[in-house]
Amino acid sequence: MWGVREGARLGAWAVAGVIGLAVLYVIGAFAFGGAAWITAPFRGETEERNNTVGSGEFRQTTYEEFFDLCEAVQNAEGTIQVLQEERKAATETRMTQIDQSIAALKASRIESVNDYNSKAAQEHRAPFRDKDLPYRLDAAAERTTCTN
């Protein structure tokens, strides 16, 4: 009988020791920043979601950014068209200036198209592209339509 009680008492001390060590570990983890390190993956996902999906300012800014990029492409196309019309009646000196302006505008247009396409492909921005805007813009197209 004496051996059974002694065994139960040792078992209780062993369980209490394990629980005590676990409590000390948790206290140490919080005291020295271990909990922050352990929960970093979960907090990171939550923080990212709060910063993007949950942020009305981010959503609004992203909608406007897509419209602004598409509008920049259309503005460059309109200016190129006006310069091409002007070129028909221009002097030789003015034609040279117009050709340089057209080349610069074409480069700017391609840059805006690439910027739009890269942002539309980004996973955290794509959901905020307006449904009326195209998914991608075509750099080779002569005219861009910003609404579907």
Residue pairs with C-beta under 8 A, 6 or more apart in sequence:
28 34
29 35
29 38
36 43
48 124
51 58
52 58
52 124
53 127
58 128
59 128
62 125
62 128
62 129
63 128
63 129
63 130
65 119
66 116
66 119
66 120
66 128
66 129
66 130
66 133
67 130
67 133
67 146
69 112
69 115
69 116
69 119
70 116
70 133
70 134
70 137
70 144
70 146
71 146
72 108
72 109
72 112
73 109
73 112
73 113
73 116
73 137
73 144
73 146
74 144
74 146
76 105
76 106
76 108
76 109
76 112
77 109
77 142
77 143
77 144
79 101
79 105
80 102
80 105
80 106
80 109
83 98
83 101
83 102
83 105
84 98
84 102
86 94
86 98
87 94
87 95
87 98
87 99
87 102
90 98
109 139
110 139
113 137
113 138
113 139
113 144
114 139
116 136
116 137
117 136
117 137
119 125
120 126
120 129
120 135
120 136
129 135
131 148
132 146
132 147
132 148
133 146
133 147
133 148
134 145
134 146
134 148
137 144
138 144
